[in-house]
Amino acid sequence: MPDRSAYPVFQTIPTRWRDNDQYGHIYNATYLELFDEAMTLTLSGQGFLAPDAPLLVVVENGCRYLVELSWPATLRIGVAVTHLGRSSARFDMAMFDGSAPSPAALAHFVTVTLDRDTRRPVPIPDGQRAFLETLR
C-alpha cells in the first residue's frame, strides 16, 4: 500500500453535501470526479489546458476503494506519474481523508496526447514532459 511519500504533489479538495449517496457515503462515481479534479488542478498551471496545446485525453481509469468516506471531509489527493511514454502518461493517485496516514482510495488515469485537428497521438511537448518528469 503506497503512503504519502509516493506522491510528489497534493491537492486539497473538500467534499460537498451532494457527494454523499443514499447510504451516507461518497458515491462511487464521485471518487473518479475528485481524482480527475486533482489531476486537472496539478496540470492546469503548466500549459496543459492552453487553447493551443495538444489535447490530453483520458483513455483508461480505475479506482480501488479502501475506506468509506462521507461529507464533510477535507481530502488530500496525491498525484504521481508512474509511466511516461512518447505520447502517453499514467497518473497514479491516492485519496487521503485529511491527515490520515493510509489512503481511503487509489486511482489511476492513463492519458494520451492528441493533435487538436487530426485527433491522432502526438509526442508530449517538451515543456509538458519536463513537468511530468517532476511528478515521477
N, C-alpha and C positions, 0 to 999 in steps of 0.2 A: 504494500500500500504506500503510495507516494506521500511524502509530508510536504510542508510548506517550502522547504528548501529546493524542491524540484521546479519551482516556478519563479522566473526572474521578474515578473510583473504581476501586480494585483490590481483589481478594480473593485471598488466598494459600491454595492448596489443594494438598496433597501427593498424588501418585499412590499407588496401592495395588498390591500384588503382583497382585491379581485383575484389575486393569485391563488387563494385557497379554493379548494373544491368542496363538494358536499360532505366530504369526510373530515374536513377541518385541516387538511394539509395542502401543501402546494400541489397543484395539478401537474401531472407528469409532463405534459407538453410545454408547460411554462418553464421547466428547467432548461429546455433547449433554447427558448427565447432569452432567458437570462444569460446562458453561456454565449449565445450569439451577440448579445449586447456587450458583454465583457470583451469579446474578441474585437468587435467594431470599435469600442472605445480605445482599445490598445492600438489599433491601426489608423484611426481617424486623423490623428495629427501628423501622420507620416507620409501623406500623399496618396494613400491607397484609395481614397474616396474623391480625389480630384476629378473634375469633369473631363479632363483629357487623359486620365490614367487608364491603363488597361483594366478590364473588369476582373474582379476577384469573386469567383462563384464557388459556392459550397457544392461538392459533388457527393459527399458522404458525411454522415454524422451519426453519433450514437451516444447514449447516456446509460450509466450504471448508477442505480440509486442505492445508497448505503444507509442513510439515516433520514428519518422523516423530518421535514421542515414545515413550518407554518408561519403565517403572519402573526405578529410582527417579528421581523428578523432583519438584521443588517448582515448581508452576505459579503464575504471576501472571496473573489474568484481569481485564482491563479491561472496565468496563461504562459504556456511554453510551446516552442516549436520543436518537434521531435524528429521531423524529416523535412528536408529541403531539397526538392528536385529542380529540374530545369524550369518547369512551369507550374509545379505543384508544391504544396506545403501541407504538413499535418500539424494541427494545433491540438495539444493535449491540455485539458483544463481541469481544475478541481474547485469545487464549491465548498467553502467553509462557513459554518454558522458563527459569525463574529470571530472571536479569537480561539475557537475550538482547535485542538491540535490535529484532529483527524478530519478528513473530508466527509461531507454528507453525500456528495455525488461526484462522479468523474465523467468527463465527456471528451470526445474527440471530434474534430471537424477537419475534413480534407478539402483543400481549396485548389482550384486551377485558375491560372491567369489567362484571360482571353482577350483577343483583339476586339475592340468595340464594334467594328464594322463586320468583320468576317465571322466572329464568334468562334474562331479557331484558337487553340492554345498557342501562346507566345511565351518567350522567356520572361521570367520575372525581372523587371527593370533593376539595374544595378543599385540604385538608392534604396528601393524596397528590399532587395535581397540583403543589403548591408544591415538594415534594421532587423529583418527576420533573423539574421545571424546572432544578434544580441539577445534574442529570445531562446536560443538553443541552450 
